[in-house]
Amino acid sequence: MMGKTNEYLIVDCFVDEPACFGVPPFVAPYPRYVYGALRDAGIDPSRIGYLTIEQLRKSDFILPRRYDGVFVIGGAVVPGKYLHARIGTHKEISLLVERNHQCAFFIGGAVGRKMIVPAYRNAKEIQGDIEYFAYEFAKGNLCEGERTARDIAKWSVLGAPLVRLHPEFPHLICEIETYRGCPRQVKCSFCQEFRRRTISTRTQTEILNEIDALSECGISRFRIGCQPDIIQYGAMLDEFRQGIPRPNPKKVISLFEELKKRKTQYSFQLLCIDNANPATLAIFPDESADIINAIVEAITPGDTLALGIESFDENVIASNNLKASPQQSLFAVQLINKIGGMRKDGVPHLLPGINLLHGLFGERLNTFKINYEYLMQILKMGLLVRRINIRTVNRIEGTPLSKKQFTLSNSVRNRYEYFRQKIREEVEKPMLKKIFPAGTVMRNLRLERIHHGYSYARQIASYPIAVKIPYNFSSDGFFDAIVINHQERSIIALPLPIDINSLPFTALKQVPGISNNVAKKIIELRPFKNRNEIRNMFPLVPEWLL
């Protein structure tokens, strides 16, 4: 290694894990932990830099100076499609290492366990926790290992100021970890949690201290999302039923009561959650109901509790040790609807999300039809699901799934694509119409891009719905819009207030009650002096829009 300059850099390539979001506007805990670990090791904050992969793309992956240690964090365990930013790829990280040969790189996160960098003398893959390695490295040790809850108690607070270095500060959502490790006695075949033999739980005080520190740094949006099952926070792990530990409602309720107080104290713009095991809700319905009630009392309306169902096919469930039976999953969807389905600020307070996976062991042609039929059953029962994620499983090295020798035939893949599209058209779109009916006002939208004649906007929230404005619209800040139509996984809306005298034809023709001919007529007759003129001339235009 070169002579030390005590200059360090954190490169955020973003993460997308089953229990953690890190793609903007989300900020994962890991880069914040690394920042805190370096500070705890005695490094002055002025010597610690932070760059995102988006910033490095603009600089052609050339770093601004030489650094003694560059800590690269990234990896898509469950990759998806991102509207706002893109996760750093292996190729991009390789370019970064090649073009900055004077720097020592340490690559951590899921990407560090999949990348092969023996050709680069200035790069090392970190198999343990990169925050632990960063602390030891700054102390002069090349030592890998796992951090402890005591480490994170310090590093999460010391690492809070990193958010001020983020290019999108303060419009960020900070992921907050409550515990890590899966409390189930038997793990799913595909999940990375198989690597963790113990459950590491943070105390309520430690979690709140981190949120206080981030709030004082200017963050007002939080997601209690970095855990496999929020219902299991604080579970004693001394009583199991069907391999699931009995929840500890007192612990979870106490945490969310304190979060509710801070939501008022710091004027949070967003408090949301993620991840629950549907089997927990079905096996322990009373405890789960008490916990969900407390969560609903604290969070921002419009939130999603994601359920890792993975499959409704009992053959796939058994072959992969999945969490819940189809009946248990249906019960979980019903329970969340019952408690969280009431509307506040125009949207349901808390709805379930459903995660389904393609590529599991035991998958067959009939699997996708079974999934479709159960989702249709949910729709016909009058229940709502905020979003349905259907992804291809990522076979993580060392998991039971990765050790099974099987390939999926083209006929299975084709059937998967067919039913995925069928679910989007016949289940998701009707759900969207029920959740966001025409006339719903979407608050605090932010413009993200303009593409093919549409302007795309979203709220800064967990699983925000894509809002498409049917013309080129410009806005530097936040704005409200009213829903007028629906597509597969998005809604069509018009910014408020609506100026009928300047609305383009492409937007007019999408308004309920306005056909192409009516839209042309409106353009011919405008300007209108008031709403009554429109009401009298065009009676099919909805009253709520007027």
C-alpha positions as CSV (number, residue, x, y, z in Angstrom):
1,M,0.0,0.0,0.0
2,M,1.1,3.6,-0.6
3,G,2.0,6.1,2.1
4,K,-1.0,7.1,4.2
5,T,-2.7,10.4,3.6
6,N,-5.6,9.7,5.9
7,E,-8.0,10.5,3.1
8,Y,-11.0,8.2,2.8
9,L,-13.9,7.9,0.4
10,I,-17.2,6.1,0.6
11,V,-18.6,5.2,-2.8
12,D,-22.4,4.4,-2.7
13,C,-23.3,2.1,-5.6
14,F,-26.7,1.6,-4.0
15,V,-28.2,-1.7,-2.6
16,D,-31.5,-3.4,-3.2
17,E,-32.0,-6.2,-0.7
18,P,-35.1,-8.1,0.5
19,A,-34.9,-6.1,3.8
20,C,-33.2,-2.9,2.6
21,F,-33.6,-0.2,0.0
22,G,-30.6,2.0,-0.9
23,V,-31.5,3.4,-4.3
24,P,-32.3,7.1,-4.1
25,P,-34.3,8.6,-2.7
26,F,-33.4,5.9,-0.1
27,V,-30.1,5.9,1.7
28,A,-29.1,2.5,3.1
29,P,-27.6,2.3,6.6
30,Y,-24.3,0.8,5.3
31,P,-22.6,3.9,4.0
32,R,-23.7,5.8,7.1
33,Y,-22.3,3.0,9.2
34,V,-18.9,3.2,7.4
35,Y,-18.8,7.0,7.9
36,G,-19.5,6.5,11.6
37,A,-16.9,3.7,11.9
38,L,-14.2,5.9,10.4
39,R,-15.1,8.7,12.8
40,D,-15.0,6.3,15.7
41,A,-11.6,5.2,14.5
42,G,-10.4,8.8,14.9
43,I,-10.7,10.0,11.4
44,D,-11.7,13.7,11.1
45,P,-14.9,14.2,9.1
46,S,-13.1,16.6,6.8
47,R,-11.0,13.6,5.6
48,I,-14.0,11.5,4.7
49,G,-15.6,11.9,1.3
50,Y,-18.8,10.5,-0.1
51,L,-19.8,10.0,-3.8
52,T,-22.7,8.1,-5.4
53,I,-22.3,6.0,-8.5
54,E,-24.6,8.6,-10.3
55,Q,-22.0,11.3,-9.6
56,L,-19.1,9.0,-10.8
57,R,-20.9,8.3,-14.1
58,K,-20.8,12.0,-14.8
59,S,-17.0,12.2,-14.1
60,D,-16.3,9.1,-16.2
61,F,-15.4,7.2,-13.0
62,I,-12.4,9.4,-12.3
63,L,-12.0,10.3,-8.6
64,P,-11.2,13.9,-7.7
65,R,-8.0,12.9,-5.7
66,R,-6.0,10.1,-4.3
67,Y,-7.5,8.3,-1.3
68,D,-5.9,6.0,1.2
69,G,-9.0,3.8,1.2
70,V,-12.1,3.8,-1.0
71,F,-15.0,1.8,0.5
72,V,-17.4,0.7,-2.3
73,I,-20.9,-0.5,-1.2
74,G,-23.5,-1.9,-3.5
75,G,-25.4,-4.9,-4.8
76,A,-28.8,-5.9,-6.1
77,V,-30.0,-9.1,-4.3
78,V,-33.5,-8.5,-5.7
79,P,-32.9,-6.2,-8.7
80,G,-35.8,-4.2,-10.0
81,K,-36.5,-1.4,-12.4
82,Y,-35.6,2.0,-11.1
83,L,-37.0,5.3,-12.4
84,H,-34.8,7.7,-10.5
85,A,-31.3,6.1,-10.4
86,R,-29.4,2.9,-11.3
87,I,-27.5,0.5,-9.2
88,G,-23.8,0.3,-9.9
89,T,-22.7,-2.6,-12.0
90,H,-19.7,-4.9,-11.8
91,K,-18.4,-3.4,-15.1
92,E,-18.7,0.2,-13.6
93,I,-16.9,-0.8,-10.4
94,S,-14.1,-2.4,-12.5
95,L,-13.8,0.8,-14.5
96,L,-13.6,2.8,-11.2
97,V,-10.8,0.5,-10.0
98,E,-8.9,0.6,-13.3
99,R,-9.0,4.3,-13.7
100,N,-7.9,5.2,-10.2
101,H,-5.0,2.7,-9.8
102,Q,-3.4,5.0,-7.2
103,C,-6.2,4.3,-4.7
104,A,-6.9,1.2,-2.6
105,F,-10.4,-0.1,-3.1
106,F,-12.4,-2.3,-0.7
107,I,-15.6,-3.7,-2.2
108,G,-18.4,-4.7,0.2
109,G,-22.1,-5.5,0.3
110,A,-23.7,-8.1,-2.0
111,V,-21.6,-6.9,-4.9
112,G,-18.4,-7.7,-3.0
113,R,-19.5,-11.3,-2.6
114,K,-20.1,-11.7,-6.3
115,M,-17.3,-9.8,-7.9
116,I,-14.0,-11.3,-8.9
117,V,-11.2,-8.8,-8.7
118,P,-7.9,-10.9,-8.5
119,A,-6.6,-9.0,-11.6
120,Y,-6.6,-5.7,-9.7
121,R,-3.7,-5.3,-7.2
122,N,-5.5,-2.2,-5.8
123,A,-8.8,-3.9,-5.0
124,K,-10.0,-6.4,-2.3
125,E,-13.4,-8.0,-1.9
126,I,-14.7,-7.8,1.7
127,Q,-16.7,-10.9,2.7
128,G,-17.7,-9.6,6.1
129,D,-19.2,-6.3,7.1
130,I,-17.5,-3.4,5.3
131,E,-18.2,-1.0,8.2
132,Y,-16.3,-3.4,10.5
133,F,-13.4,-3.6,8.0
134,A,-13.4,0.2,7.6
135,Y,-13.0,0.7,11.3
136,E,-10.1,-1.8,11.5
137,F,-8.4,-0.4,8.4
138,A,-8.5,3.1,9.8
139,K,-6.9,1.7,12.9
140,G,-4.1,0.1,10.8
141,N,-5.4,-3.4,10.6
142,L,-6.5,-5.5,7.6
143,C,-9.1,-7.4,9.5
144,E,-12.5,-8.8,8.3
145,G,-15.4,-9.7,10.5
146,E,-18.9,-8.9,11.6
147,R,-20.0,-5.8,13.5
148,T,-22.0,-6.0,16.7
149,A,-25.1,-4.3,17.9
150,R,-22.8,-2.3,20.2
151,D,-20.7,-1.1,17.2
152,I,-23.9,0.0,15.4
153,A,-25.1,1.9,18.5
154,K,-22.1,4.2,18.0
155,W,-21.6,4.1,14.3
156,S,-25.2,4.9,13.3
157,V,-25.2,8.1,15.4
158,L,-21.7,9.1,14.3
159,G,-22.5,8.3,10.7
160,A,-25.7,10.5,10.5
161,P,-23.9,13.6,9.1
162,L,-23.1,11.6,5.9
163,V,-26.6,12.5,4.6
164,R,-25.5,16.1,4.2
165,L,-23.0,14.9,1.6
166,H,-25.6,13.2,-0.5
167,P,-26.4,15.1,-3.8
168,E,-30.1,14.8,-3.1
169,F,-30.1,16.0,0.5
170,P,-32.5,16.8,2.2
171,H,-35.0,14.9,0.0
172,L,-34.0,11.5,1.2
173,I,-35.5,8.5,3.0
174,C,-33.2,6.9,5.6
175,E,-33.6,3.2,6.1
176,I,-33.5,2.3,9.8
177,E,-32.4,-1.2,10.9
178,T,-34.2,-2.7,13.9
179,Y,-32.5,-6.1,13.8
180,R,-30.8,-8.5,11.3
181,G,-31.1,-12.2,10.9
182,C,-34.2,-14.2,10.2
183,P,-36.0,-15.4,13.4
184,R,-37.6,-18.4,11.6
185,Q,-36.2,-21.8,12.6
186,V,-36.0,-22.9,8.9
187,K,-34.9,-20.4,6.3
188,C,-36.2,-20.0,2.7
189,S,-34.0,-21.7,0.1
190,F,-33.0,-18.5,-1.7
191,C,-32.5,-16.0,1.1
192,Q,-29.2,-14.5,2.1
193,E,-30.2,-14.6,5.8
194,F,-28.9,-18.2,5.8
195,R,-25.5,-16.7,6.4
196,R,-26.5,-15.3,9.8
197,R,-26.6,-17.8,12.6
198,T,-27.8,-15.4,15.3
199,I,-30.3,-12.6,15.6
200,S,-28.8,-9.2,16.3
201,T,-31.4,-6.9,17.7
202,R,-31.0,-3.2,18.4
203,T,-32.6,-1.7,21.5
204,Q,-35.3,0.9,21.2
205,T,-33.0,3.6,22.6
206,E,-30.3,2.8,20.0
207,I,-32.9,3.1,17.2
208,L,-34.3,6.3,18.5
209,N,-30.8,7.8,19.1
210,E,-30.0,7.2,15.4
211,I,-33.3,8.8,14.3
212,D,-32.7,11.8,16.6
213,A,-29.2,12.3,15.1
214,L,-30.5,12.1,11.5
215,S,-33.4,14.5,12.3
216,E,-30.9,17.0,13.7
217,C,-28.9,16.6,10.4
218,G,-32.0,17.7,8.4
219,I,-33.7,14.3,7.6
220,S,-37.5,14.2,7.9
221,R,-38.3,10.9,6.1
222,F,-37.7,7.5,7.6
223,R,-38.5,3.9,6.8
224,I,-38.4,1.2,9.5
225,G,-37.6,-1.3,6.9
226,C,-34.2,-3.0,7.3
227,Q,-35.4,-6.2,8.9
228,P,-37.1,-9.4,7.7
229,D,-40.3,-9.1,9.7
230,I,-41.2,-5.9,11.7
231,I,-43.8,-7.9,13.6
232,Q,-41.0,-9.9,15.1
233,Y,-39.0,-7.0,16.5
234,G,-38.1,-7.8,20.1
235,A,-39.4,-11.3,20.0
236,M,-38.0,-13.4,22.8
237,L,-37.2,-16.4,20.7
238,D,-38.1,-18.8,23.5
239,E,-41.5,-19.9,22.2
240,F,-42.0,-21.2,18.6
241,R,-45.1,-22.3,16.8
242,Q,-44.7,-23.9,13.3
243,G,-41.1,-22.6,13.3
244,I,-42.2,-19.0,13.9
245,P,-41.4,-17.2,17.2
246,R,-44.2,-15.6,19.2
247,P,-44.2,-11.8,18.7
248,N,-43.6,-9.5,21.6
249,P,-46.3,-6.7,21.1
250,K,-45.0,-4.6,24.0
251,K,-41.6,-4.1,22.4
252,V,-43.0,-3.2,19.0
253,I,-45.8,-1.0,20.3
254,S,-43.4,0.9,22.6
255,L,-41.1,1.6,19.6
256,F,-43.9,2.9,17.4
257,E,-45.4,5.0,20.2
258,E,-42.0,6.7,20.6
259,L,-41.7,7.1,16.8
260,K,-45.1,8.7,16.8
261,K,-43.9,11.3,19.3
262,R,-40.8,12.1,17.2
263,K,-43.0,12.3,14.1
264,T,-44.6,15.3,15.8
265,Q,-41.5,16.6,17.5
266,Y,-39.4,16.8,14.4
267,S,-42.3,17.3,11.9
268,F,-41.5,14.1,9.9
269,Q,-42.7,14.3,6.3
270,L,-42.7,10.5,6.1
271,L,-42.6,7.6,8.5
272,C,-43.1,4.2,6.8
273,I,-42.4,0.5,7.3
274,D,-41.6,-2.6,5.3
275,N,-41.5,-6.4,5.5
276,A,-43.7,-8.8,7.4
277,N,-43.9,-12.6,7.4
278,P,-47.5,-13.6,6.4
279,A,-47.2,-16.7,8.6
280,T,-46.5,-14.6,11.7
281,L,-49.8,-12.8,11.1
282,A,-51.7,-16.0,10.6
283,I,-50.2,-18.1,13.4
284,F,-50.3,-15.2,15.9
285,P,-53.3,-13.1,14.8
286,D,-54.0,-11.4,18.2
287,E,-50.4,-10.3,18.8
288,S,-50.1,-9.2,15.1
289,A,-53.3,-7.2,15.2
290,D,-52.2,-5.3,18.3
291,I,-48.9,-4.5,16.6
292,I,-50.4,-3.5,13.3
293,N,-52.9,-1.2,15.1
294,A,-49.9,0.6,16.8
295,I,-48.1,0.8,13.5
296,V,-51.1,2.4,11.7
297,E,-51.4,5.0,14.5
298,A,-47.8,6.1,13.9
299,I,-47.0,5.9,10.2
300,T,-47.8,8.3,7.3
301,P,-51.1,7.3,5.5
302,G,-50.6,5.5,2.2
303,D,-48.0,3.0,3.4
304,T,-47.3,-0.6,2.3
305,L,-46.6,-3.7,4.5
306,A,-44.7,-6.0,2.1
307,L,-45.4,-9.7,2.5
308,G,-42.8,-12.2,1.3
309,I,-45.3,-14.7,0.0
310,E,-43.0,-15.8,-3.0
311,S,-45.5,-18.4,-4.3
312,F,-49.0,-19.7,-3.8
313,D,-48.1,-23.0,-5.3
314,E,-47.9,-25.6,-2.4
315,N,-45.3,-27.7,-4.3
316,V,-43.0,-24.6,-4.6
317,I,-43.7,-23.7,-1.0
318,A,-42.7,-27.1,0.3
319,S,-39.6,-27.4,-2.0
320,N,-38.2,-24.1,-0.9
321,N,-39.2,-23.9,2.8
322,L,-41.2,-20.8,2.1
323,K,-42.8,-18.9,4.9
324,A,-46.6,-19.3,4.5
325,S,-49.3,-21.6,3.1
326,P,-51.7,-20.0,0.6
327,Q,-54.4,-19.9,3.3
328,Q,-52.0,-18.1,5.7
329,S,-51.1,-15.6,3.1
330,L,-54.8,-14.9,2.4
331,F,-55.4,-14.4,6.1
332,A,-52.5,-11.9,6.3
333,V,-53.9,-9.9,3.4
334,Q,-57.3,-9.8,5.1
335,L,-55.9,-8.8,8.5
336,I,-53.9,-5.8,7.1
337,N,-56.9,-4.7,5.0
338,K,-59.2,-4.9,8.1
339,I,-56.9,-2.7,10.3
340,G,-55.2,-0.5,7.7
341,G,-57.7,-0.2,4.9
342,M,-59.5,2.9,6.2
343,R,-58.8,6.0,4.2
344,K,-57.0,9.1,5.5
345,D,-56.0,12.0,3.3
346,G,-57.7,10.3,0.4
347,V,-55.7,7.0,0.5
348,P,-55.9,3.7,2.5
349,H,-53.7,4.1,5.6
350,L,-51.8,0.8,5.3
351,L,-52.2,-2.0,2.7
352,P,-50.3,-5.2,2.0
353,G,-47.8,-5.6,-0.7
354,I,-47.2,-9.1,-2.3
355,N,-43.8,-10.3,-3.4
356,L,-43.7,-13.3,-5.8
357,L,-40.6,-15.0,-7.1
358,H,-40.0,-16.8,-10.4
359,G,-37.2,-19.4,-10.7
360,L,-37.7,-21.3,-7.5
361,F,-37.1,-25.1,-7.2
362,G,-40.2,-27.1,-8.0
363,E,-41.7,-24.5,-10.3
364,R,-43.9,-25.9,-13.1
365,L,-46.2,-24.7,-15.8
366,N,-49.2,-24.6,-13.5
367,T,-47.4,-22.5,-10.8
368,F,-48.1,-19.2,-12.5
369,K,-51.8,-20.0,-13.1
370,I,-52.1,-20.9,-9.4
371,N,-50.5,-17.5,-8.4
372,Y,-52.9,-15.7,-10.8
373,E,-56.0,-17.5,-9.4
374,Y,-55.1,-16.6,-5.8
375,L,-54.5,-13.0,-6.7
376,M,-57.9,-12.9,-8.6
377,Q,-59.5,-14.4,-5.5
378,I,-58.1,-11.5,-3.4
379,L,-59.5,-9.0,-5.9
380,K,-62.9,-10.7,-5.9
381,M,-63.0,-10.8,-2.1
382,G,-62.9,-7.0,-2.2
383,L,-59.4,-6.8,-0.6
384,L,-56.8,-4.4,-1.7
385,V,-53.1,-4.9,-2.4
386,R,-51.0,-1.8,-2.8
387,R,-48.5,-3.4,-5.2
388,I,-47.5,-6.8,-6.5
389,N,-43.8,-7.4,-7.2
390,I,-43.0,-10.3,-9.5
391,R,-39.3,-10.9,-9.9
392,T,-36.9,-13.5,-11.0
393,V,-35.0,-15.0,-8.0
394,N,-31.3,-14.3,-7.8
395,R,-29.4,-17.5,-6.8
396,I,-27.0,-16.3,-4.1
397,E,-23.9,-18.4,-3.8
398,G,-24.1,-20.9,-0.9
399,T,-27.9,-20.8,-0.4
400,P,-29.7,-24.2,-0.7
401,L,-31.3,-23.0,-3.9
402,S,-27.9,-22.3,-5.5
403,K,-26.8,-25.9,-4.7
404,K,-29.8,-27.5,-6.5
405,Q,-29.1,-28.5,-10.1
406,F,-32.1,-27.6,-12.2
407,T,-32.9,-25.4,-15.2
408,L,-36.1,-23.8,-16.3
409,S,-37.4,-24.7,-19.7
410,N,-38.4,-22.1,-22.3
411,S,-42.0,-23.2,-21.9
412,V,-41.9,-22.4,-18.1
413,R,-40.3,-19.0,-18.8
414,N,-42.9,-18.2,-21.5
415,R,-45.7,-19.2,-19.1
416,Y,-44.2,-16.9,-16.5
417,E,-44.2,-13.9,-18.9
418,Y,-47.7,-14.6,-20.0
419,F,-49.2,-14.7,-16.5
420,R,-47.1,-11.8,-15.2
421,Q,-48.7,-9.6,-17.9
422,K,-52.1,-11.1,-17.2
423,I,-51.7,-10.2,-13.5
424,R,-50.7,-6.7,-14.4
425,E,-53.7,-6.2,-16.6
426,E,-56.4,-8.1,-14.8
427,V,-55.4,-7.7,-11.1
428,E,-53.0,-4.7,-10.6
429,K,-54.9,-2.3,-12.8
430,P,-58.3,-2.9,-11.2
431,M,-56.5,-2.6,-7.8
432,L,-55.1,0.8,-8.8
433,K,-58.5,2.0,-9.7
434,K,-59.8,1.1,-6.3
435,I,-56.9,2.5,-4.4
436,F,-56.5,5.7,-6.4
437,P,-59.9,6.3,-7.9
438,A,-60.3,9.2,-10.4
439,G,-60.5,12.4,-8.4
440,T,-57.9,11.4,-5.8
441,V,-55.4,14.2,-5.1
442,M,-51.8,13.1,-5.0
443,R,-49.8,15.3,-2.7
444,N,-46.2,16.4,-2.8
445,L,-45.2,15.0,-6.1
446,R,-41.7,15.6,-7.5
447,L,-40.9,15.5,-11.2
448,E,-38.3,12.9,-12.1
449,R,-38.1,12.8,-15.9
450,I,-39.8,13.5,-19.2
451,H,-40.0,10.7,-21.7
452,H,-42.1,10.1,-24.9
453,G,-44.4,13.0,-24.3
454,Y,-45.1,12.1,-20.6
455,S,-43.7,13.8,-17.5
456,Y,-43.0,11.2,-14.7
457,A,-43.4,12.2,-11.1
458,R,-43.6,10.4,-7.8
459,Q,-43.9,11.1,-4.1
460,I,-40.8,10.6,-1.9
461,A,-42.3,7.5,-0.2
462,S,-42.0,3.8,0.1
463,Y,-43.2,2.0,-3.1
464,P,-44.4,5.3,-4.6
465,I,-46.8,4.9,-7.5
466,A,-45.5,6.4,-10.8
467,V,-47.6,9.4,-11.8
468,K,-47.7,10.2,-15.5
469,I,-48.6,13.6,-16.7
470,P,-49.7,13.5,-20.4
471,Y,-47.6,16.4,-21.6
472,N,-44.3,18.1,-21.0
473,F,-44.6,19.6,-17.5
474,S,-41.9,21.5,-15.7
475,S,-41.6,22.0,-11.9
476,D,-38.5,22.6,-9.7
477,G,-40.3,21.8,-6.5
478,F,-43.2,19.8,-5.2
479,F,-46.7,19.9,-6.6
480,D,-50.1,18.2,-6.2
481,A,-52.0,16.5,-9.0
482,I,-55.5,14.9,-9.5
483,V,-55.9,11.3,-10.8
484,I,-57.8,11.1,-14.1
485,N,-56.9,7.7,-15.4
486,H,-55.0,4.4,-14.8
487,Q,-52.5,2.2,-16.6
488,E,-50.9,-1.1,-15.7
489,R,-48.6,0.1,-12.9
490,S,-49.1,3.8,-13.0
491,I,-51.7,6.5,-12.9
492,I,-52.4,9.4,-15.2
493,A,-52.9,12.7,-13.4
494,L,-53.1,16.5,-14.1
495,P,-51.2,19.0,-12.0
496,L,-53.3,21.3,-9.8
497,P,-54.7,23.8,-10.4
498,I,-55.9,22.8,-13.9
499,D,-56.1,25.5,-16.5
500,I,-58.6,24.2,-19.0
501,N,-57.7,27.1,-21.3
502,S,-54.1,26.0,-21.8
503,L,-54.3,22.2,-21.3
504,P,-52.9,20.5,-24.5
505,F,-55.0,18.1,-26.6
506,T,-53.0,15.0,-25.4
507,A,-54.1,15.7,-21.9
508,L,-57.6,16.8,-22.6
509,K,-58.5,13.6,-24.4
510,Q,-57.5,11.5,-21.3
511,V,-59.9,13.3,-19.0
512,P,-63.0,11.2,-18.1
513,G,-66.0,12.4,-20.1
514,I,-63.9,14.0,-22.8
515,S,-63.5,12.2,-26.1
516,N,-61.2,13.2,-29.0
517,N,-64.0,15.2,-30.6
518,V,-65.0,16.9,-27.4
519,A,-61.3,17.8,-26.7
520,K,-61.1,19.3,-30.2
521,K,-64.3,21.3,-29.5
522,I,-63.0,22.6,-26.2
523,I,-59.8,23.9,-27.9
524,E,-61.9,25.6,-30.6
525,L,-64.2,27.3,-28.0
526,R,-61.8,28.4,-25.4
527,P,-60.9,30.5,-23.5
528,F,-63.7,29.8,-21.0
529,K,-64.6,32.4,-18.5
530,N,-65.7,30.1,-15.7
531,R,-66.6,26.5,-14.8
532,N,-70.3,27.1,-15.5
533,E,-69.5,27.6,-19.2
534,I,-67.8,24.2,-19.3
535,R,-70.5,22.6,-17.2
536,N,-73.3,23.8,-19.6
537,M,-71.5,23.0,-22.8
538,F,-69.9,19.7,-21.8
539,P,-72.2,17.9,-19.3
540,L,-70.1,14.7,-19.4
541,V,-67.1,16.3,-17.8
542,P,-67.1,14.9,-14.1
543,E,-68.3,17.3,-11.5
544,W,-65.3,16.4,-9.2
545,L,-63.0,17.6,-12.0
546,L,-64.8,20.9,-12.4
